[in-house]
Amino acid sequence: MTAEYALVPKPQEVQCGSGEFLLKPDTAIIVDKDSPEALNTARQLHARILASAGLDLKLSTSPSAEKQRGTIRITATPSDTSLGR
């Protein structure tokens, strides 16, 4: 049985794992700086989180934040094996 998730925008693929991800006021959305599509997606996500949860998450393209735990990373680069760790 495949689980259904209400995700906007719809991702190409969802891989379920164990654990949880908690959105907090200091959670940041890290964006692929070379992709206008990724930036647009990040802005949409930011707006939806702000409207639904009241959290005004920081949008960043800082490379130093790319590998930090507890961040949301939006990229157009496929096969980034560091995601989810």
Backbone as CSV, one residue per row, in Angstrom:
resi,resn,N_x,N_y,N_z,CA_x,CA_y,CA_z,C_x,C_y,C_z
1,MET,0.847,-1.180,0.000,0.000,0.000,0.000,0.893,1.244,0.000
2,THR,0.637,2.163,-0.888,1.410,3.392,-0.990,0.736,4.486,-0.171
3,ALA,1.502,5.130,0.701,0.976,6.230,1.500,0.838,7.467,0.621
4,GLU,-0.190,8.253,0.856,-0.410,9.496,0.132,-0.046,10.657,1.044
5,TYR,0.657,11.636,0.495,1.065,12.810,1.244,0.577,14.053,0.520
6,ALA,0.112,15.031,1.292,-0.325,16.302,0.722,0.881,17.226,0.666
7,LEU,1.637,17.156,-0.422,2.843,17.952,-0.587,2.682,18.909,-1.758
8,VAL,3.004,20.168,-1.518,2.923,21.185,-2.563,4.224,21.951,-2.557
9,PRO,4.891,22.077,-3.670,4.582,21.428,-4.939,4.843,19.930,-4.850
10,LYS,4.203,19.180,-5.727,4.331,17.728,-5.720,5.746,17.328,-6.127
11,PRO,6.438,16.575,-5.262,7.795,16.143,-5.617,7.761,15.026,-6.656
12,GLN,8.859,14.843,-7.348,8.954,13.748,-8.303,8.982,12.413,-7.579
13,GLU,9.544,12.401,-6.380,9.703,11.151,-5.641,9.653,11.433,-4.141
14,VAL,9.080,10.502,-3.384,9.068,10.567,-1.927,9.662,9.271,-1.408
15,GLN,10.660,9.387,-0.548,11.254,8.215,0.091,10.998,8.327,1.582
16,CYS,10.278,7.376,2.110,9.933,7.396,3.530,11.028,6.711,4.339
17,GLY,11.312,7.272,5.478,12.294,6.697,6.391,11.735,6.731,7.797
18,SER,12.547,6.376,8.735,12.110,6.412,10.126,12.454,7.772,10.719
19,GLY,11.809,8.101,11.814,12.088,9.359,12.490,11.041,10.406,12.180
20,GLU,11.386,11.638,12.531,10.459,12.738,12.324,11.239,14.016,12.047
21,PHE,10.546,14.995,11.513,11.150,16.298,11.268,10.214,17.327,11.881
22,LEU,10.714,18.098,12.821,9.915,19.081,13.526,10.240,20.480,13.023
23,LEU,9.232,21.192,12.547,9.425,22.583,12.138,9.482,23.443,13.387
24,LYS,10.528,24.252,13.503,10.712,25.157,14.632,10.992,26.553,14.093
25,PRO,10.880,27.587,14.929,11.140,28.948,14.444,12.530,29.136,13.847
26,ASP,13.506,28.332,14.256,14.863,28.483,13.719,15.167,27.537,12.552
27,THR,14.155,26.803,12.081,14.334,25.959,10.904,14.547,26.862,9.687
28,ALA,15.531,26.543,8.873,15.813,27.340,7.676,15.502,26.526,6.424
29,ILE,15.125,27.240,5.370,14.938,26.638,4.051,16.165,27.018,3.234
30,ILE,16.956,26.027,2.859,18.188,26.241,2.097,17.887,25.990,0.620
31,VAL,18.269,26.938,-0.224,17.893,26.893,-1.636,19.125,26.753,-2.519
32,ASP,18.992,25.960,-3.573,20.011,25.846,-4.615,20.134,27.202,-5.296
33,LYS,21.238,27.894,-5.067,21.394,29.277,-5.542,21.432,29.411,-7.059
34,ASP,21.695,28.319,-7.763,21.807,28.378,-9.218,20.522,27.968,-9.940
35,SER,19.436,27.817,-9.199,18.206,27.337,-9.811,17.027,28.254,-9.504
36,PRO,16.550,28.993,-10.503,15.353,29.818,-10.292,14.139,28.966,-9.898
37,GLU,14.074,27.745,-10.425,12.960,26.855,-10.100,12.985,26.482,-8.619
38,ALA,14.169,26.194,-8.097,14.291,25.853,-6.681,13.920,27.038,-5.802
39,LEU,14.330,28.231,-6.196,13.989,29.423,-5.430,12.484,29.660,-5.435
40,ASN,11.841,29.478,-6.568,10.391,29.624,-6.649,9.695,28.603,-5.744
41,THR,10.163,27.368,-5.772,9.599,26.326,-4.914,9.781,26.680,-3.442
42,ALA,10.952,27.162,-3.081,11.229,27.546,-1.695,10.306,28.674,-1.248
43,ARG,10.078,29.631,-2.119,9.183,30.741,-1.780,7.751,30.247,-1.569
44,GLN,7.311,29.308,-2.407,5.969,28.732,-2.240,5.864,27.996,-0.905
45,LEU,6.872,27.197,-0.603,6.875,26.460,0.659,6.877,27.423,1.844
46,HIS,7.722,28.449,1.779,7.790,29.452,2.839,6.418,30.076,3.081
47,ALA,5.743,30.461,2.006,4.432,31.102,2.122,3.404,30.164,2.746
48,ARG,3.434,28.907,2.371,2.469,27.945,2.922,2.731,27.660,4.397
49,ILE,3.989,27.555,4.766,4.315,27.323,6.184,3.935,28.548,7.013
50,LEU,4.188,29.732,6.487,3.824,30.957,7.185,2.312,31.033,7.385
51,ALA,1.561,30.729,6.338,0.097,30.807,6.418,-0.499,29.740,7.327
52,SER,0.048,28.527,7.278,-0.570,27.430,8.027,-0.043,27.270,9.447
53,ALA,1.236,27.577,9.667,1.836,27.352,10.986,2.296,28.641,11.662
54,GLY,2.271,29.733,10.936,2.708,30.999,11.502,4.211,31.106,11.698
55,LEU,4.965,30.220,11.050,6.425,30.243,11.171,7.025,30.965,9.971
56,ASP,7.777,32.029,10.243,8.426,32.804,9.195,9.865,32.295,9.050
57,LEU,10.007,31.155,8.365,11.307,30.505,8.247,12.248,31.313,7.372
58,LYS,13.528,31.268,7.714,14.556,31.984,6.963,14.847,31.248,5.652
59,LEU,14.911,31.994,4.551,15.353,31.463,3.263,16.824,31.806,3.103
60,SER,17.632,30.821,2.725,19.068,31.043,2.627,19.651,30.304,1.442
61,THR,20.687,30.883,0.838,21.460,30.195,-0.194,22.893,30.001,0.282
62,SER,23.110,30.154,1.553,24.447,30.053,2.133,24.978,28.630,2.058
63,PRO,26.132,28.413,1.414,26.699,27.065,1.329,27.029,26.479,2.696
64,SER,27.312,27.317,3.676,27.677,26.804,5.002,26.501,26.139,5.698
65,ALA,25.289,26.453,5.279,24.109,25.881,5.916,23.598,24.636,5.200
66,GLU,24.189,24.293,4.053,23.653,23.203,3.242,23.596,21.860,3.955
67,LYS,24.571,21.551,4.783,24.640,20.221,5.369,24.152,20.179,6.829
68,GLN,23.557,21.254,7.312,23.117,21.291,8.700,21.857,20.470,8.902
69,ARG,21.809,19.789,10.035,20.614,19.042,10.400,19.509,20.043,10.733
70,GLY,18.278,19.614,10.537,17.146,20.451,10.897,16.860,21.561,9.911
71,THR,17.336,21.413,8.679,17.024,22.386,7.635,16.244,21.700,6.523
72,ILE,15.560,22.495,5.754,14.867,22.006,4.566,15.703,22.457,3.381
73,ARG,16.133,21.522,2.584,16.979,21.863,1.437,16.217,21.605,0.153
74,ILE,16.138,22.633,-0.684,15.456,22.520,-1.972,16.494,22.733,-3.053
75,THR,16.628,21.716,-3.897,17.656,21.754,-4.923,17.140,21.169,-6.224
76,ALA,17.735,21.576,-7.311,17.439,20.999,-8.617,18.499,19.977,-9.000
77,THR,19.469,19.760,-8.113,20.549,18.815,-8.367,20.094,17.413,-7.963
78,PRO,20.085,16.471,-8.885,19.629,15.107,-8.556,20.684,14.317,-7.770
79,SER,20.216,13.306,-7.100,21.073,12.313,-6.444,22.006,12.887,-5.392
80,ASP,21.517,13.783,-4.565,22.325,14.295,-3.465,22.176,13.333,-2.292
81,THR,23.142,12.460,-2.115,23.051,11.409,-1.091,23.196,11.938,0.322
82,SER,23.532,13.221,0.501,23.653,13.767,1.850,22.294,14.159,2.432
83,LEU,21.264,14.235,1.607,19.948,14.639,2.104,19.362,13.563,2.994
84,GLY,18.692,13.991,4.038,18.036,13.061,4.951,18.945,12.470,5.995
85,ARG,20.142,12.979,6.121,21.070,12.440,7.117,21.388,13.455,8.153
